[in-house]
Every structure is written in structure tokens, then in C-alpha cells.
């Protein structure tokens, strides 16, 4: 066979500044590879191709890390330690922990709304999709006695959530699973399809572009008459190019539906009685207040978490404020009931 060639590669790479959280800068590169044999050539080309794939081609649990809210997982333990709760053997109060571990809007108001809407009790089985650090799952379980399956995509956040639930002594009620609702074996979730009284989610479905597939999975997991409940983003008016880019890069959201599109997708997935409570004004106020308070307590925050964590969160909070202030992004609390045969 002919000799293996020496190959030159040229391209552009994006170099992120982890310390400041600013947008990546571009670097040009050029290098050569002399392949040893055909196996070496195939292996190296595969690695290069994988490294140059766009974020959309990455695994979802890797690609979602472009959203800076999901970085610096150690901030939970830093805050607990600062409050004198850093000893792993110490039992944690889920109510106190919820001041630290929840990533949804309006704090406890969202929990109260879910409990009231879903009429949860000790006999209820709940699936929390995109459960994060497990805050909502623990609150639902501790206040109502319901059993919760907490499904989280990101391994590091899942691991921390599971640990926190053990420290709250709630692991008999809240069970943590790591996986993607669109890809995991649904039989591994609780007692499997058709067994949940409710599915809940807070600011997670915005990360899943294929709403139709997501809603079908939700319907599959619910009992007949079971209730779907979520806080989510939607598109009020067409986004600008800059907003589209910020949603994709900073919030890991794309393909957000309009209200009409969202409601239609829910109904076509086997749900009835859709309620769509517009929360845009409240959430716009919430994110603006959050940013202002965060900036004001910068010095205290950095003492506990350091400057890199502060600047990453500042970048994210500012991006969300700009999106809501632009007037095109909306928020809603949505619920619907699975049809009965």
C-alpha cells in the first residue's frame, strides 16, 4: 500500500476565560501529524473530529454546562460550611437548605403552588424532571409525605443532590436517578410508566428543544388523570439574533415555543384542561431584584465562594435580566391533566 501521508490541520478554536466568565476569544492554530499506521490515523482523526464538534453535537449533560448557573457545584457545600452546616454527619433541615439549593424563581411560592395544585399527600407519587440539587423534591416530600423520583441529567449535580437528601434523612421518600428523560429506560423510574400521580419541573423544559417528545414521555409516565405541572419559558414575540444567541449560549435554550404552540403541543400529547398562567411580569421583577441583590453582596459572596464563582453567576444573572427586559421572553406556570380512556 502507499505510504501514509503527513497531514496538516488548520482551524480556529475558542478559548474561554474561566476566571471572568466572559465570552471566548478566538485563537488560530496550525499543526502537523505524521501517522504511524492506519489504526493510529483512524484513532487520531476520530479524536480530532470529536474535539471540534459543536456544542449541539455534544452529549446533553456536557453541552448544558455552557450555562454558568450549572458550574461551580461546590458553592452549595461552601455555603453550608459558612453557615456551620458543613459536617457530613449533621442532619440538615430541608427548609433551611432550600434557601441555598433551589434554582427556580420566587422561592417558596413555587412550592406552595405545586402542592396546592397537585393536592399532594403521603399516597402521591411524583416525578421531578430536571431536579437539580434536589431542593424542590425534598420540600415536596418533607411537607406532604409524598414519594418523589428526582431525575437529573448532570452527574455532578445529581451526586450532590443525592448526598444532600441523605443528610436531610429523606432518602426513603426522595429517590435520585441520573439520566435524560428522552433517552433513559422509563421502567427504571419508580414503578415505571403509568404510575405517577404528578410530574413537576421548574425552569427545565426550556433546555429541551423537542417539546413534543418530552411531553409524550411525561404523558407516558403519568396515571390516567395524573397532572403535569411546570414553570417554563416561552416566546412572547420573535427574538432578535442577539437574544437567540444569548438563549442558546447563556441559558442553553433553543426553539422556545409561543404560548399557542406550547398549549397545542400539550393537548396533542394526550392532556386536557391546560392552564397557562403568565408569570412574565413577576419573573422579570424577580430576576432584576436577584441581580441587584447579588451585586450588592459581592464582597460577602466572594469571601465564601471566590471571585471566579461570583463572576460566572454575575454573567448568567445579567444575561437573564437582559432577556426579560427585552420584552420578547415570557414565563409561565403551566398545568394539564392526562386524559382518561
C-alpha positions as CSV (number, residue, x, y, z in Angstrom):
1,X,0.0,0.0,0.0
2,X,1.1,3.6,-0.5
3,X,2.8,5.3,2.5
4,X,0.7,7.1,5.0
5,X,0.7,10.9,4.5
6,X,1.7,13.7,6.8
7,X,-1.4,15.8,7.3
8,X,-1.6,19.5,8.2
9,X,-4.5,20.8,10.2
10,X,-5.6,24.4,10.3
11,X,-8.5,26.0,12.2
12,X,-9.9,28.2,14.8
13,X,-10.5,27.4,18.5
14,X,-12.5,29.3,21.1
15,X,-10.6,29.9,24.4
16,X,-12.8,30.7,27.4
17,X,-11.7,32.9,30.3
18,X,-12.9,30.7,33.3
19,X,-11.9,33.4,35.8
20,X,-14.2,36.1,34.4
21,X,-16.9,34.2,32.6
22,X,-16.5,36.4,29.6
23,X,-17.2,35.2,26.1
24,X,-14.5,33.0,24.5
25,X,-11.8,34.6,22.3
26,X,-10.7,33.1,19.1
27,X,-7.3,31.5,18.5
28,X,-5.9,30.3,15.2
29,X,-3.9,27.1,15.1
30,X,-1.9,25.0,12.7
31,X,-0.2,21.7,13.3
32,X,1.0,18.6,11.5
33,X,0.7,14.9,12.2
34,X,2.7,12.0,10.8
35,X,0.7,8.9,11.2
36,X,2.4,5.7,12.4
37,X,-0.1,3.3,10.9
38,X,-3.7,3.2,9.7
39,X,-5.1,2.4,13.2
40,X,-3.2,5.4,14.5
41,X,-4.6,7.5,11.7
42,X,-8.2,6.4,12.4
43,X,-7.9,7.0,16.1
44,X,-6.4,10.4,15.8
45,X,-8.9,11.6,13.2
46,X,-11.8,10.4,15.4
47,X,-10.4,12.3,18.4
48,X,-9.9,15.5,16.4
49,X,-13.4,15.3,14.9
50,X,-14.9,14.8,18.4
51,X,-13.0,17.7,19.8
52,X,-14.2,20.0,17.0
53,X,-17.9,19.1,17.3
54,X,-20.3,22.0,18.0
55,X,-22.0,22.2,21.4
56,X,-25.2,21.0,19.9
57,X,-23.5,17.7,18.9
58,X,-22.1,17.1,22.4
59,X,-23.8,14.9,24.9
60,X,-26.6,17.0,26.6
61,X,-25.0,16.6,30.1
62,X,-21.8,18.2,28.7
63,X,-23.3,20.8,26.4
64,X,-25.6,22.2,29.1
65,X,-22.5,23.4,31.0
66,X,-22.4,26.4,28.8
67,X,-25.0,27.7,31.2
68,X,-23.0,29.2,34.1
69,X,-25.6,28.6,36.7
70,X,-24.7,24.9,36.5
71,X,-21.0,25.4,37.1
72,X,-19.1,25.7,40.4
73,X,-21.2,23.0,42.1
74,X,-19.0,23.3,45.2
75,X,-20.8,26.6,46.0
76,X,-23.5,24.5,47.8
77,X,-21.0,23.0,50.3
78,X,-19.2,26.3,50.6
79,X,-22.4,28.0,51.8
80,X,-23.3,25.1,54.2
81,X,-19.8,25.3,55.7
82,X,-20.1,29.1,56.0
83,X,-23.4,28.5,58.0
84,X,-21.8,25.9,60.2
85,X,-23.5,23.0,58.5
86,X,-20.6,21.6,56.6
87,X,-20.2,18.4,58.7
88,X,-21.4,15.5,56.6
89,X,-22.8,13.6,59.6
90,X,-25.0,16.6,60.7
91,X,-28.7,16.3,59.8
92,X,-29.8,19.1,57.5
93,X,-33.2,20.8,57.6
94,X,-34.7,20.8,54.1
95,X,-36.4,24.1,54.7
96,X,-33.1,25.8,55.6
97,X,-31.3,24.0,52.7
98,X,-33.9,25.3,50.3
99,X,-32.5,28.8,50.8
100,X,-29.3,27.5,49.2
101,X,-30.1,24.7,46.8
102,X,-33.1,25.9,44.7
103,X,-32.6,27.4,41.3
104,X,-36.2,28.2,40.5
105,X,-37.9,31.6,40.7
106,X,-39.9,33.2,43.5
107,X,-38.6,30.8,46.2
108,X,-41.2,29.1,48.3
109,X,-44.1,30.4,46.3
110,X,-43.5,27.9,43.6
111,X,-43.5,25.0,46.1
112,X,-46.8,26.1,47.7
113,X,-48.4,26.5,44.2
114,X,-47.4,23.0,43.2
115,X,-48.6,21.4,46.5
116,X,-51.9,23.2,46.2
117,X,-52.4,22.5,42.5
118,X,-51.5,18.8,42.7
119,X,-53.2,18.1,46.1
120,X,-50.2,16.1,47.2
121,X,-50.3,13.7,50.2
122,X,-48.5,10.7,51.5
123,X,-50.0,8.5,48.9
124,X,-48.9,10.6,46.0
125,X,-46.1,9.5,43.6
126,X,-44.3,12.4,41.9
127,X,-41.7,12.6,39.2
128,X,-39.4,15.7,39.2
129,X,-37.8,16.1,35.8
130,X,-34.6,18.1,35.9
131,X,-34.5,18.0,39.7
132,X,-31.2,19.9,40.1
133,X,-29.7,19.8,43.6
134,X,-33.0,18.2,44.8
135,X,-34.4,21.2,46.7
136,X,-38.0,21.0,45.4
137,X,-38.1,17.2,45.7
138,X,-37.1,17.4,49.3
139,X,-39.6,20.2,50.1
140,X,-42.4,18.3,48.5
141,X,-41.5,15.0,50.3
142,X,-41.0,16.6,53.7
143,X,-44.1,18.8,53.7
144,X,-46.6,16.3,52.2
145,X,-45.0,12.8,52.8
146,X,-45.3,12.1,49.1
147,X,-42.7,9.9,47.3
148,X,-40.6,11.7,44.7
149,X,-38.3,10.3,42.0
150,X,-35.8,13.1,41.2
151,X,-34.4,12.8,37.7
152,X,-31.3,14.9,36.9
153,X,-29.3,15.0,33.7
154,X,-26.0,16.3,35.1
155,X,-23.9,13.7,37.0
156,X,-22.1,16.2,39.4
157,X,-25.4,17.9,40.3
158,X,-27.1,14.5,40.7
159,X,-24.4,13.2,43.0
160,X,-24.6,16.3,45.2
161,X,-28.4,16.2,45.3
162,X,-28.3,12.5,46.5
163,X,-25.8,13.4,49.2
164,X,-27.9,16.3,50.4
165,X,-31.1,14.2,50.6
166,X,-29.3,11.6,52.7
167,X,-28.1,14.4,55.1
168,X,-31.8,15.5,55.4
169,X,-32.8,11.9,56.2
170,X,-35.3,12.0,53.3
171,X,-33.8,9.3,51.2
172,X,-36.7,6.9,52.0
173,X,-39.1,9.4,50.3
174,X,-36.9,11.1,47.6
175,X,-35.1,8.8,45.3
176,X,-32.5,10.2,42.9
177,X,-31.8,9.0,39.4
178,X,-29.3,10.3,36.9
179,X,-30.4,10.4,33.3
180,X,-32.1,12.1,30.3
181,X,-35.9,11.8,30.3
182,X,-35.8,11.5,26.5
183,X,-33.3,8.6,26.5
184,X,-33.4,6.7,29.8
185,X,-35.3,3.4,30.4
186,X,-38.6,4.6,31.8
187,X,-39.1,1.3,33.6
188,X,-36.2,2.3,35.9
189,X,-38.1,5.4,37.2
190,X,-40.1,4.5,40.3
191,X,-42.6,1.8,39.3
192,X,-42.4,2.6,35.7
193,X,-44.8,4.1,33.1
194,X,-48.3,4.9,34.1
195,X,-47.7,5.0,37.8
196,X,-47.1,8.7,38.7
197,X,-49.8,11.0,40.1
198,X,-47.9,14.1,39.1
199,X,-44.9,15.3,37.1
200,X,-43.3,18.5,38.2
201,X,-40.5,20.7,36.8
202,X,-39.1,24.1,37.4
203,X,-37.3,26.0,34.6
204,X,-36.0,22.8,32.9
205,X,-38.1,22.2,29.9
206,X,-36.7,25.3,28.3
207,X,-33.5,23.3,27.8
208,X,-35.3,20.6,25.8
209,X,-35.9,21.7,22.2
210,X,-38.1,18.7,21.3
211,X,-41.1,19.6,23.3
212,X,-43.3,17.1,21.6
213,X,-41.1,14.2,22.5
214,X,-40.7,15.5,26.1
215,X,-44.5,15.8,26.6
216,X,-45.1,12.3,25.2
217,X,-42.7,10.9,27.8
218,X,-44.5,12.9,30.5
219,X,-47.8,11.5,29.4
220,X,-46.4,8.0,29.3
221,X,-45.2,8.2,32.9
222,X,-48.5,9.6,34.4
223,X,-51.5,7.6,35.5
224,X,-54.8,8.5,33.8
225,X,-55.9,11.7,35.4
226,X,-52.4,12.5,36.5
227,X,-51.2,16.1,36.4
228,X,-48.4,17.8,34.6
229,X,-47.0,20.9,36.3
230,X,-44.2,23.1,35.2
231,X,-42.7,26.6,35.3
232,X,-41.1,27.4,32.0
233,X,-40.1,30.0,29.4
234,X,-41.9,30.7,26.2
235,X,-41.6,33.2,23.3
236,X,-43.9,36.2,23.6
237,X,-42.5,37.9,20.4
238,X,-39.8,37.0,17.9
239,X,-36.4,37.1,19.4
240,X,-33.6,39.2,18.0
241,X,-30.5,37.5,16.7
242,X,-28.6,38.6,19.8
243,X,-31.3,37.2,22.0
244,X,-31.4,33.9,20.1
245,X,-27.6,33.6,20.7
246,X,-27.8,34.5,24.4
247,X,-30.6,32.0,24.9
248,X,-28.6,29.3,23.2
249,X,-25.2,30.1,24.7
250,X,-26.0,31.5,28.1
251,X,-29.3,29.8,29.0
252,X,-29.0,26.6,26.9
253,X,-32.4,27.2,25.4
254,X,-33.5,27.0,21.8
255,X,-36.7,26.6,19.9
256,X,-38.8,28.2,22.6
257,X,-42.5,27.9,21.6
258,X,-45.1,30.6,21.6
259,X,-48.0,30.3,24.1
260,X,-50.2,28.9,21.3
261,X,-47.6,26.4,20.2
262,X,-47.0,25.2,23.7
263,X,-50.6,24.7,24.5
264,X,-51.2,22.9,21.3
265,X,-48.2,20.5,21.9
266,X,-49.6,19.7,25.4
267,X,-53.0,18.9,24.1
268,X,-51.7,16.8,21.2
269,X,-49.6,14.8,23.7
270,X,-52.7,13.5,25.5
271,X,-53.5,16.2,28.0
272,X,-56.7,18.2,28.7
273,X,-57.6,21.2,30.8
274,X,-54.4,23.2,30.1
275,X,-53.9,26.2,32.3
276,X,-51.3,28.7,31.2
277,X,-50.7,31.3,33.9
278,X,-48.5,34.1,32.6
279,X,-45.7,34.9,35.1
280,X,-43.6,37.2,32.9
281,X,-44.1,40.3,35.0
282,X,-43.3,38.6,38.3
283,X,-40.3,36.8,36.9
284,X,-38.9,39.9,35.3
285,X,-39.1,41.7,38.7
286,X,-37.6,38.6,40.4
287,X,-34.5,38.4,38.1
288,X,-33.9,42.1,38.3
289,X,-34.1,42.1,42.1
290,X,-31.9,39.0,42.2
291,X,-29.2,40.7,40.2
292,X,-29.3,43.9,42.2
293,X,-29.0,42.0,45.5
294,X,-26.3,39.8,44.1
295,X,-24.1,42.8,43.1
296,X,-24.7,44.5,46.5
297,X,-23.5,41.5,48.5
298,X,-20.5,40.8,46.2
299,X,-17.9,41.2,49.0
300,X,-19.6,38.7,51.3
301,X,-20.2,36.3,48.4
302,X,-16.6,36.3,47.3
303,X,-15.4,35.7,50.9
304,X,-17.2,32.4,50.8
305,X,-17.1,31.4,47.1
306,X,-14.3,33.3,45.5
307,X,-14.2,35.7,42.6
308,X,-14.5,33.2,39.7
309,X,-17.8,31.9,41.0
310,X,-19.1,35.4,41.5
311,X,-18.2,36.5,38.0
312,X,-19.7,33.4,36.4
313,X,-23.0,33.8,38.2
314,X,-23.0,37.6,37.5
315,X,-22.6,36.8,33.8
316,X,-25.6,34.5,33.9
317,X,-27.8,36.7,36.0
318,X,-27.1,39.6,33.8
319,X,-27.9,37.6,30.7
320,X,-31.3,36.6,32.1
321,X,-32.1,40.1,33.1
322,X,-31.3,41.4,29.6
323,X,-33.6,38.7,28.1
324,X,-36.6,39.5,30.2
325,X,-36.1,43.3,29.9
326,X,-36.0,42.9,26.1
327,X,-39.7,42.1,26.3
328,X,-39.7,39.1,24.0
329,X,-39.1,36.4,26.6
330,X,-42.0,35.2,28.6
331,X,-42.5,32.9,31.6
332,X,-45.5,30.8,32.6
333,X,-46.8,28.3,35.1
334,X,-48.4,25.5,33.2
335,X,-50.5,22.6,34.2
336,X,-52.7,20.0,32.5
337,X,-54.3,16.6,33.2
338,X,-53.7,13.4,31.4
339,X,-56.8,12.2,29.6
340,X,-58.7,9.2,30.8
341,X,-59.8,6.4,28.4
